[in-house]
């Protein structure tokens, strides 16, 4: 569990945006199209694969050495707060939120990529 509250996304992929870390329009970092009533609808297809892969690479590059540390942290913990992350990783307090944003975005991007690679498209609604 990465947080107790949040907004959900559902459709071809499902999940929950990280509370106080990830915005509902985070999927816009991977291309695709959205519209905005009480939720955002995202649609991706194979034409978006270069943008999806570029977005994933940008997340990985932005995380740098912290990606492996966060992978281990979340493997070893079923919840978190900033203090836990600072104590168990080398991430400075001022970098926790930006690193969590990238890490959560990477998780979303990987779901989008897998869905498009397997089915040829990925459509989902994101609560605002």
C-alpha angles and dihedrals in degrees: 000000000000097000140349102234133036149110124288136223124205141175124077087358128028136200147113127271111237110262114249090356110065129047123220091245094055091116088068087080088073100052117247126121131277140185126197126225114126087321137024120245117211125196126186132172137172090286087067095054094100091051093045092050091045090051091050091049090050090053093048092047091048092050093048112165091354092072092072091044092051091045089056093042094054092042089056098040132051093199138019150198130188093260092055091051093049091049096046100039137037091249112127117231091249090055099048098089096044091047092048090050091054093043093051090045090051091053090052092046092052090052091050092048094049092048093050093045092050102038105018093242143041126207127175143154121233120204115233 
